[in-house]
Structure formats: C-alpha cells, structure tokens
Amino acid sequence: MPELVKQIWSLTISAIAVWGVGVFLLMFNYQRLSIEPHSLPGIVFGSALAVIIAAVAWTLGRRFLAR
C-alpha cells in the first residue's frame, strides 16, 4: 500500500505543477478568452479538484489494469 500512496502522490504533484502553469496563463489571458473575473475562482478551484481526482483515478486504473 505505501507504494500506491507514493505513486498517487508523485502523479498528483506533477499534475498540479502542470495545472499551476495553466492557471498562471489563465490569469494573464482571461480577458482575451472572454472570461468574467468573478468566474475565475470557480474555474481555478474546480479544475484543481478535477486534476486531483484524475490523478488518483489514473494511478488506480493503471494499477488495476497491470494485474
């Protein structure tokens, strides 16, 4: 089980790093994308939750299919 936790942690950290770059770019380009400023917190925090769930699901799916 500790190996699974390490894999989940590693993939989650990598996914959040990529997500952070996307958020950084969004902060500077939201007007060009026609996104209202009051919508940004929902987009940022909602996508963060989605990234974390996807990282866990990806790791568990790969582990399940490898068996």
PyMOL Python script that loads the backbone (N, CA, C, O; Angstrom):
from pymol import cmd

cmd.read_pdbstr("""\
ATOM      1  N   MET A   1       0.809  -1.206   0.000  1.00  0.00           N
ATOM      2  CA  MET A   1       0.000   0.000   0.000  1.00  0.00           C
ATOM      3  C   MET A   1       0.850   1.268   0.000  1.00  0.00           C
ATOM      4  O   MET A   1       0.485   2.225  -0.684  1.00  0.00           O
ATOM      5  N   PRO A   2       1.954   1.325   0.724  1.00  0.00           N
ATOM      6  CA  PRO A   2       2.762   2.550   0.682  1.00  0.00           C
ATOM      7  C   PRO A   2       3.266   2.884  -0.733  1.00  0.00           C
ATOM      8  O   PRO A   2       3.422   4.054  -1.080  1.00  0.00           O
ATOM      9  N   GLU A   3       3.515   1.855  -1.535  1.00  0.00           N
ATOM     10  CA  GLU A   3       3.960   2.106  -2.917  1.00  0.00           C
ATOM     11  C   GLU A   3       2.850   2.799  -3.711  1.00  0.00           C
ATOM     12  O   GLU A   3       3.124   3.696  -4.508  1.00  0.00           O
ATOM     13  N   LEU A   4       1.613   2.390  -3.496  1.00  0.00           N
ATOM     14  CA  LEU A   4       0.484   3.017  -4.175  1.00  0.00           C
ATOM     15  C   LEU A   4       0.344   4.480  -3.760  1.00  0.00           C
ATOM     16  O   LEU A   4       0.090   5.345  -4.599  1.00  0.00           O
ATOM     17  N   VAL A   5       0.507   4.751  -2.487  1.00  0.00           N
ATOM     18  CA  VAL A   5       0.414   6.130  -1.995  1.00  0.00           C
ATOM     19  C   VAL A   5       1.516   6.991  -2.605  1.00  0.00           C
ATOM     20  O   VAL A   5       1.278   8.145  -2.962  1.00  0.00           O
ATOM     21  N   LYS A   6       2.720   6.434  -2.725  1.00  0.00           N
ATOM     22  CA  LYS A   6       3.830   7.171  -3.341  1.00  0.00           C
ATOM     23  C   LYS A   6       3.540   7.473  -4.804  1.00  0.00           C
ATOM     24  O   LYS A   6       3.837   8.568  -5.282  1.00  0.00           O
ATOM     25  N   GLN A   7       2.967   6.516  -5.514  1.00  0.00           N
ATOM     26  CA  GLN A   7       2.629   6.737  -6.922  1.00  0.00           C
ATOM     27  C   GLN A   7       1.548   7.810  -7.060  1.00  0.00           C
ATOM     28  O   GLN A   7       1.649   8.694  -7.911  1.00  0.00           O
ATOM     29  N   ILE A   8       0.522   7.725  -6.224  1.00  0.00           N
ATOM     30  CA  ILE A   8      -0.549   8.724  -6.266  1.00  0.00           C
ATOM     31  C   ILE A   8       0.010  10.106  -5.948  1.00  0.00           C
ATOM     32  O   ILE A   8      -0.304  11.079  -6.633  1.00  0.00           O
ATOM     33  N   TRP A   9       0.837  10.192  -4.913  1.00  0.00           N
ATOM     34  CA  TRP A   9       1.421  11.473  -4.517  1.00  0.00           C
ATOM     35  C   TRP A   9       2.278  12.057  -5.646  1.00  0.00           C
ATOM     36  O   TRP A   9       2.171  13.242  -5.962  1.00  0.00           O
ATOM     37  N   SER A  10       3.118  11.232  -6.241  1.00  0.00           N
ATOM     38  CA  SER A  10       4.009  11.694  -7.302  1.00  0.00           C
ATOM     39  C   SER A  10       3.226  12.210  -8.510  1.00  0.00           C
ATOM     40  O   SER A  10       3.524  13.283  -9.034  1.00  0.00           O
ATOM     41  N   LEU A  11       2.238  11.453  -8.942  1.00  0.00           N
ATOM     42  CA  LEU A  11       1.450  11.870 -10.094  1.00  0.00           C
ATOM     43  C   LEU A  11       0.607  13.104  -9.774  1.00  0.00           C
ATOM     44  O   LEU A  11       0.433  13.971 -10.631  1.00  0.00           O
ATOM     45  N   THR A  12       0.089  13.190  -8.566  1.00  0.00           N
ATOM     46  CA  THR A  12      -0.710  14.352  -8.177  1.00  0.00           C
ATOM     47  C   THR A  12       0.146  15.620  -8.158  1.00  0.00           C
ATOM     48  O   THR A  12      -0.296  16.667  -8.629  1.00  0.00           O
ATOM     49  N   ILE A  13       1.343  15.537  -7.628  1.00  0.00           N
ATOM     50  CA  ILE A  13       2.237  16.701  -7.596  1.00  0.00           C
ATOM     51  C   ILE A  13       2.593  17.135  -9.011  1.00  0.00           C
ATOM     52  O   ILE A  13       2.603  18.330  -9.307  1.00  0.00           O
ATOM     53  N   SER A  14       2.883  16.183  -9.881  1.00  0.00           N
ATOM     54  CA  SER A  14       3.192  16.520 -11.275  1.00  0.00           C
ATOM     55  C   SER A  14       1.999  17.168 -11.972  1.00  0.00           C
ATOM     56  O   SER A  14       2.155  18.147 -12.701  1.00  0.00           O
ATOM     57  N   ALA A  15       0.817  16.620 -11.746  1.00  0.00           N
ATOM     58  CA  ALA A  15      -0.389  17.171 -12.369  1.00  0.00           C
ATOM     59  C   ALA A  15      -0.686  18.571 -11.851  1.00  0.00           C
ATOM     60  O   ALA A  15      -1.109  19.433 -12.621  1.00  0.00           O
ATOM     61  N   ILE A  16      -0.474  18.812 -10.573  1.00  0.00           N
ATOM     62  CA  ILE A  16      -0.720  20.142 -10.010  1.00  0.00           C
ATOM     63  C   ILE A  16       0.300  21.148 -10.530  1.00  0.00           C
ATOM     64  O   ILE A  16      -0.026  22.323 -10.695  1.00  0.00           O
ATOM     65  N   ALA A  17       1.524  20.708 -10.789  1.00  0.00           N
ATOM     66  CA  ALA A  17       2.522  21.616 -11.373  1.00  0.00           C
ATOM     67  C   ALA A  17       2.083  22.067 -12.763  1.00  0.00           C
ATOM     68  O   ALA A  17       2.185  23.247 -13.098  1.00  0.00           O
ATOM     69  N   VAL A  18       1.603  21.140 -13.561  1.00  0.00           N
ATOM     70  CA  VAL A  18       1.116  21.487 -14.897  1.00  0.00           C
ATOM     71  C   VAL A  18      -0.135  22.358 -14.782  1.00  0.00           C
ATOM     72  O   VAL A  18      -0.291  23.323 -15.530  1.00  0.00           O
ATOM     73  N   TRP A  19      -1.012  22.025 -13.859  1.00  0.00           N
ATOM     74  CA  TRP A  19      -2.211  22.819 -13.625  1.00  0.00           C
ATOM     75  C   TRP A  19      -1.843  24.252 -13.234  1.00  0.00           C
ATOM     76  O   TRP A  19      -2.487  25.200 -13.684  1.00  0.00           O
ATOM     77  N   GLY A  20      -0.823  24.412 -12.409  1.00  0.00           N
ATOM     78  CA  GLY A  20      -0.380  25.733 -11.969  1.00  0.00           C
ATOM     79  C   GLY A  20       0.066  26.606 -13.131  1.00  0.00           C
ATOM     80  O   GLY A  20      -0.214  27.804 -13.158  1.00  0.00           O
ATOM     81  N   VAL A  21       0.751  26.012 -14.079  1.00  0.00           N
ATOM     82  CA  VAL A  21       1.161  26.761 -15.271  1.00  0.00           C
ATOM     83  C   VAL A  21      -0.077  27.210 -16.043  1.00  0.00           C
ATOM     84  O   VAL A  21      -0.141  28.346 -16.512  1.00  0.00           O
ATOM     85  N   GLY A  22      -1.043  26.333 -16.172  1.00  0.00           N
ATOM     86  CA  GLY A  22      -2.282  26.690 -16.850  1.00  0.00           C
ATOM     87  C   GLY A  22      -3.017  27.822 -16.146  1.00  0.00           C
ATOM     88  O   GLY A  22      -3.542  28.721 -16.803  1.00  0.00           O
ATOM     89  N   VAL A  23      -3.060  27.786 -14.830  1.00  0.00           N
ATOM     90  CA  VAL A  23      -3.706  28.855 -14.057  1.00  0.00           C
ATOM     91  C   VAL A  23      -2.941  30.163 -14.229  1.00  0.00           C
ATOM     92  O   VAL A  23      -3.551  31.221 -14.383  1.00  0.00           O
ATOM     93  N   PHE A  24      -1.628  30.100 -14.206  1.00  0.00           N
ATOM     94  CA  PHE A  24      -0.800  31.287 -14.407  1.00  0.00           C
ATOM     95  C   PHE A  24      -1.108  31.932 -15.757  1.00  0.00           C
ATOM     96  O   PHE A  24      -1.272  33.149 -15.846  1.00  0.00           O
ATOM     97  N   LEU A  25      -1.185  31.118 -16.801  1.00  0.00           N
ATOM     98  CA  LEU A  25      -1.505  31.640 -18.127  1.00  0.00           C
ATOM     99  C   LEU A  25      -2.934  32.193 -18.178  1.00  0.00           C
ATOM    100  O   LEU A  25      -3.185  33.209 -18.826  1.00  0.00           O
ATOM    101  N   LEU A  26      -3.848  31.536 -17.509  1.00  0.00           N
ATOM    102  CA  LEU A  26      -5.235  31.996 -17.479  1.00  0.00           C
ATOM    103  C   LEU A  26      -5.353  33.367 -16.825  1.00  0.00           C
ATOM    104  O   LEU A  26      -6.134  34.204 -17.279  1.00  0.00           O
ATOM    105  N   MET A  27      -4.592  33.603 -15.773  1.00  0.00           N
ATOM    106  CA  MET A  27      -4.672  34.875 -15.062  1.00  0.00           C
ATOM    107  C   MET A  27      -4.285  36.056 -15.954  1.00  0.00           C
ATOM    108  O   MET A  27      -4.794  37.163 -15.777  1.00  0.00           O
ATOM    109  N   PHE A  28      -3.398  35.823 -16.897  1.00  0.00           N
ATOM    110  CA  PHE A  28      -2.977  36.904 -17.775  1.00  0.00           C
ATOM    111  C   PHE A  28      -3.805  36.994 -19.057  1.00  0.00           C
ATOM    112  O   PHE A  28      -3.757  38.011 -19.749  1.00  0.00           O
ATOM    113  N   ASN A  29      -4.553  35.961 -19.376  1.00  0.00           N
ATOM    114  CA  ASN A  29      -5.285  35.934 -20.638  1.00  0.00           C
ATOM    115  C   ASN A  29      -6.793  35.774 -20.492  1.00  0.00           C
ATOM    116  O   ASN A  29      -7.469  35.503 -21.485  1.00  0.00           O
ATOM    117  N   TYR A  30      -7.336  35.929 -19.313  1.00  0.00           N
ATOM    118  CA  TYR A  30      -8.762  35.676 -19.135  1.00  0.00           C
ATOM    119  C   TYR A  30      -9.626  36.667 -19.920  1.00  0.00           C
ATOM    120  O   TYR A  30     -10.717  36.306 -20.361  1.00  0.00           O
ATOM    121  N   GLN A  31      -9.167  37.897 -20.102  1.00  0.00           N
ATOM    122  CA  GLN A  31      -9.968  38.866 -20.861  1.00  0.00           C
ATOM    123  C   GLN A  31     -10.006  38.510 -22.343  1.00  0.00           C
ATOM    124  O   GLN A  31     -11.042  38.654 -22.993  1.00  0.00           O
ATOM    125  N   ARG A  32      -8.873  38.044 -22.877  1.00  0.00           N
ATOM    126  CA  ARG A  32      -8.855  37.631 -24.281  1.00  0.00           C
ATOM    127  C   ARG A  32      -9.733  36.415 -24.515  1.00  0.00           C
ATOM    128  O   ARG A  32     -10.251  36.222 -25.615  1.00  0.00           O
ATOM    129  N   LEU A  33      -9.904  35.597 -23.490  1.00  0.00           N
ATOM    130  CA  LEU A  33     -10.737  34.404 -23.599  1.00  0.00           C
ATOM    131  C   LEU A  33     -12.197  34.696 -23.261  1.00  0.00           C
ATOM    132  O   LEU A  33     -13.028  33.787 -23.253  1.00  0.00           O
ATOM    133  N   SER A  34     -12.505  35.945 -22.984  1.00  0.00           N
ATOM    134  CA  SER A  34     -13.860  36.402 -22.637  1.00  0.00           C
ATOM    135  C   SER A  34     -14.403  35.720 -21.382  1.00  0.00           C
ATOM    136  O   SER A  34     -15.564  35.313 -21.336  1.00  0.00           O
ATOM    137  N   ILE A  35     -13.553  35.602 -20.373  1.00  0.00           N
ATOM    138  CA  ILE A  35     -13.972  35.026 -19.089  1.00  0.00           C
ATOM    139  C   ILE A  35     -14.150  36.175 -18.107  1.00  0.00           C
ATOM    140  O   ILE A  35     -13.280  37.037 -17.978  1.00  0.00           O
ATOM    141  N   GLU A  36     -15.269  36.178 -17.427  1.00  0.00           N
ATOM    142  CA  GLU A  36     -15.547  37.216 -16.426  1.00  0.00           C
ATOM    143  C   GLU A  36     -14.640  37.015 -15.211  1.00  0.00           C
ATOM    144  O   GLU A  36     -14.395  35.876 -14.814  1.00  0.00           O
ATOM    145  N   PRO A  37     -14.139  38.100 -14.615  1.00  0.00           N
ATOM    146  CA  PRO A  37     -13.248  37.971 -13.449  1.00  0.00           C
ATOM    147  C   PRO A  37     -13.878  37.234 -12.272  1.00  0.00           C
ATOM    148  O   PRO A  37     -13.177  36.531 -11.543  1.00  0.00           O
ATOM    149  N   HIS A  38     -15.192  37.382 -12.072  1.00  0.00           N
ATOM    150  CA  HIS A  38     -15.831  36.700 -10.936  1.00  0.00           C
ATOM    151  C   HIS A  38     -15.981  35.190 -11.178  1.00  0.00           C
ATOM    152  O   HIS A  38     -16.336  34.458 -10.254  1.00  0.00           O
ATOM    153  N   SER A  39     -15.722  34.717 -12.389  1.00  0.00           N
ATOM    154  CA  SER A  39     -15.781  33.288 -12.687  1.00  0.00           C
ATOM    155  C   SER A  39     -14.452  32.578 -12.426  1.00  0.00           C
ATOM    156  O   SER A  39     -14.409  31.350 -12.350  1.00  0.00           O
ATOM    157  N   LEU A  40     -13.373  33.342 -12.289  1.00  0.00           N
ATOM    158  CA  LEU A  40     -12.053  32.734 -12.146  1.00  0.00           C
ATOM    159  C   LEU A  40     -11.893  31.840 -10.919  1.00  0.00           C
ATOM    160  O   LEU A  40     -11.328  30.755 -11.055  1.00  0.00           O
ATOM    161  N   PRO A  41     -12.356  32.228  -9.728  1.00  0.00           N
ATOM    162  CA  PRO A  41     -12.186  31.312  -8.584  1.00  0.00           C
ATOM    163  C   PRO A  41     -12.846  29.953  -8.805  1.00  0.00           C
ATOM    164  O   PRO A  41     -12.275  28.926  -8.440  1.00  0.00           O
ATOM    165  N   GLY A  42     -14.014  29.934  -9.384  1.00  0.00           N
ATOM    166  CA  GLY A  42     -14.695  28.664  -9.657  1.00  0.00           C
ATOM    167  C   GLY A  42     -13.925  27.815 -10.651  1.00  0.00           C
ATOM    168  O   GLY A  42     -13.825  26.598 -10.499  1.00  0.00           O
ATOM    169  N   ILE A  43     -13.385  28.463 -11.664  1.00  0.00           N
ATOM    170  CA  ILE A  43     -12.601  27.736 -12.669  1.00  0.00           C
ATOM    171  C   ILE A  43     -11.331  27.181 -12.049  1.00  0.00           C
ATOM    172  O   ILE A  43     -10.983  26.019 -12.265  1.00  0.00           O
ATOM    173  N   VAL A  44     -10.638  28.010 -11.277  1.00  0.00           N
ATOM    174  CA  VAL A  44      -9.358  27.600 -10.689  1.00  0.00           C
ATOM    175  C   VAL A  44      -9.550  26.472  -9.683  1.00  0.00           C
ATOM    176  O   VAL A  44      -8.898  25.433  -9.788  1.00  0.00           O
ATOM    177  N   PHE A  45     -10.435  26.663  -8.713  1.00  0.00           N
ATOM    178  CA  PHE A  45     -10.595  25.648  -7.670  1.00  0.00           C
ATOM    179  C   PHE A  45     -11.313  24.403  -8.177  1.00  0.00           C
ATOM    180  O   PHE A  45     -11.014  23.292  -7.739  1.00  0.00           O
ATOM    181  N   GLY A  46     -12.247  24.581  -9.088  1.00  0.00           N
ATOM    182  CA  GLY A  46     -12.925  23.426  -9.679  1.00  0.00           C
ATOM    183  C   GLY A  46     -11.974  22.577 -10.506  1.00  0.00           C
ATOM    184  O   GLY A  46     -12.020  21.348 -10.459  1.00  0.00           O
ATOM    185  N   SER A  47     -11.116  23.240 -11.260  1.00  0.00           N
ATOM    186  CA  SER A  47     -10.164  22.477 -12.065  1.00  0.00           C
ATOM    187  C   SER A  47      -9.099  21.817 -11.193  1.00  0.00           C
ATOM    188  O   SER A  47      -8.597  20.748 -11.541  1.00  0.00           O
ATOM    189  N   ALA A  48      -8.746  22.438 -10.063  1.00  0.00           N
ATOM    190  CA  ALA A  48      -7.784  21.818  -9.151  1.00  0.00           C
ATOM    191  C   ALA A  48      -8.348  20.515  -8.597  1.00  0.00           C
ATOM    192  O   ALA A  48      -7.646  19.506  -8.533  1.00  0.00           O
ATOM    193  N   LEU A  49      -9.597  20.538  -8.204  1.00  0.00           N
ATOM    194  CA  LEU A  49     -10.243  19.326  -7.697  1.00  0.00           C
ATOM    195  C   LEU A  49     -10.303  18.256  -8.784  1.00  0.00           C
ATOM    196  O   LEU A  49     -10.060  17.079  -8.519  1.00  0.00           O
ATOM    197  N   ALA A  50     -10.626  18.669 -10.001  1.00  0.00           N
ATOM    198  CA  ALA A  50     -10.684  17.718 -11.117  1.00  0.00           C
ATOM    199  C   ALA A  50      -9.317  17.106 -11.399  1.00  0.00           C
ATOM    200  O   ALA A  50      -9.225  15.915 -11.696  1.00  0.00           O
ATOM    201  N   VAL A  51      -8.260  17.900 -11.309  1.00  0.00           N
ATOM    202  CA  VAL A  51      -6.899  17.400 -11.543  1.00  0.00           C
ATOM    203  C   VAL A  51      -6.518  16.377 -10.476  1.00  0.00           C
ATOM    204  O   VAL A  51      -5.927  15.347 -10.798  1.00  0.00           O
ATOM    205  N   ILE A  52      -6.840  16.639  -9.238  1.00  0.00           N
ATOM    206  CA  ILE A  52      -6.505  15.709  -8.154  1.00  0.00           C
ATOM    207  C   ILE A  52      -7.275  14.401  -8.313  1.00  0.00           C
ATOM    208  O   ILE A  52      -6.700  13.322  -8.166  1.00  0.00           O
ATOM    209  N   ILE A  53      -8.544  14.487  -8.605  1.00  0.00           N
ATOM    210  CA  ILE A  53      -9.353  13.276  -8.801  1.00  0.00           C
ATOM    211  C   ILE A  53      -8.851  12.482  -9.997  1.00  0.00           C
ATOM    212  O   ILE A  53      -8.778  11.254  -9.942  1.00  0.00           O
ATOM    213  N   ALA A  54      -8.506  13.171 -11.071  1.00  0.00           N
ATOM    214  CA  ALA A  54      -7.998  12.488 -12.267  1.00  0.00           C
ATOM    215  C   ALA A  54      -6.668  11.795 -11.996  1.00  0.00           C
ATOM    216  O   ALA A  54      -6.438  10.691 -12.488  1.00  0.00           O
ATOM    217  N   ALA A  55      -5.797  12.421 -11.228  1.00  0.00           N
ATOM    218  CA  ALA A  55      -4.502  11.812 -10.909  1.00  0.00           C
ATOM    219  C   ALA A  55      -4.685  10.532 -10.098  1.00  0.00           C
ATOM    220  O   ALA A  55      -4.022   9.528 -10.356  1.00  0.00           O
ATOM    221  N   VAL A  56      -5.576  10.572  -9.129  1.00  0.00           N
ATOM    222  CA  VAL A  56      -5.842   9.380  -8.315  1.00  0.00           C
ATOM    223  C   VAL A  56      -6.474   8.286  -9.176  1.00  0.00           C
ATOM    224  O   VAL A  56      -6.077   7.124  -9.096  1.00  0.00           O
ATOM    225  N   ALA A  57      -7.447   8.654  -9.988  1.00  0.00           N
ATOM    226  CA  ALA A  57      -8.112   7.669 -10.847  1.00  0.00           C
ATOM    227  C   ALA A  57      -7.133   7.058 -11.845  1.00  0.00           C
ATOM    228  O   ALA A  57      -7.180   5.854 -12.097  1.00  0.00           O
ATOM    229  N   TRP A  58      -6.258   7.864 -12.410  1.00  0.00           N
ATOM    230  CA  TRP A  58      -5.269   7.375 -13.374  1.00  0.00           C
ATOM    231  C   TRP A  58      -4.343   6.356 -12.710  1.00  0.00           C
ATOM    232  O   TRP A  58      -4.088   5.288 -13.267  1.00  0.00           O
ATOM    233  N   THR A  59      -3.846   6.685 -11.529  1.00  0.00           N
ATOM    234  CA  THR A  59      -2.930   5.777 -10.822  1.00  0.00           C
ATOM    235  C   THR A  59      -3.637   4.479 -10.453  1.00  0.00           C
ATOM    236  O   THR A  59      -3.079   3.399 -10.651  1.00  0.00           O
ATOM    237  N   LEU A  60      -4.842   4.560  -9.925  1.00  0.00           N
ATOM    238  CA  LEU A  60      -5.571   3.355  -9.543  1.00  0.00           C
ATOM    239  C   LEU A  60      -5.935   2.523 -10.783  1.00  0.00           C
ATOM    240  O   LEU A  60      -5.881   1.294 -10.744  1.00  0.00           O
ATOM    241  N   GLY A  61      -6.299   3.187 -11.864  1.00  0.00           N
ATOM    242  CA  GLY A  61      -6.625   2.483 -13.107  1.00  0.00           C
ATOM    243  C   GLY A  61      -5.425   1.747 -13.683  1.00  0.00           C
ATOM    244  O   GLY A  61      -5.540   0.600 -14.114  1.00  0.00           O
ATOM    245  N   ARG A  62      -4.279   2.405 -13.691  1.00  0.00           N
ATOM    246  CA  ARG A  62      -3.061   1.746 -14.192  1.00  0.00           C
ATOM    247  C   ARG A  62      -2.691   0.552 -13.330  1.00  0.00           C
ATOM    248  O   ARG A  62      -2.280  -0.490 -13.841  1.00  0.00           O
ATOM    249  N   ARG A  63      -2.838   0.707 -12.027  1.00  0.00           N
ATOM    250  CA  ARG A  63      -2.512  -0.397 -11.116  1.00  0.00           C
ATOM    251  C   ARG A  63      -3.479  -1.564 -11.327  1.00  0.00           C
ATOM    252  O   ARG A  63      -3.060  -2.721 -11.336  1.00  0.00           O
ATOM    253  N   PHE A  64      -4.762  -1.267 -11.497  1.00  0.00           N
ATOM    254  CA  PHE A  64      -5.757  -2.300 -11.701  1.00  0.00           C
ATOM    255  C   PHE A  64      -5.529  -3.042 -13.024  1.00  0.00           C
ATOM    256  O   PHE A  64      -5.631  -4.267 -13.080  1.00  0.00           O
ATOM    257  N   LEU A  65      -5.220  -2.295 -14.082  1.00  0.00           N
ATOM    258  CA  LEU A  65      -5.017  -2.916 -15.387  1.00  0.00           C
ATOM    259  C   LEU A  65      -3.684  -3.684 -15.478  1.00  0.00           C
ATOM    260  O   LEU A  65      -3.538  -4.574 -16.315  1.00  0.00           O
ATOM    261  N   ALA A  66      -2.736  -3.344 -14.632  1.00  0.00           N
ATOM    262  CA  ALA A  66      -1.442  -4.036 -14.657  1.00  0.00           C
ATOM    263  C   ALA A  66      -1.550  -5.438 -14.042  1.00  0.00           C
ATOM    264  O   ALA A  66      -0.678  -6.279 -14.262  1.00  0.00           O
ATOM    265  N   ARG A  67      -2.584  -5.682 -13.297  1.00  0.00           N
ATOM    266  CA  ARG A  67      -2.718  -7.003 -12.652  1.00  0.00           C
ATOM    267  C   ARG A  67      -3.260  -8.022 -13.570  1.00  0.00           C
ATOM    268  O   ARG A  67      -3.431  -9.177 -13.179  1.00  0.00           O
TER     269      ARG A  67
END
""", "prot")
cmd.dss("prot")
cmd.show_as("cartoon", "prot")
cmd.util.cbc("prot")
cmd.orient("prot")
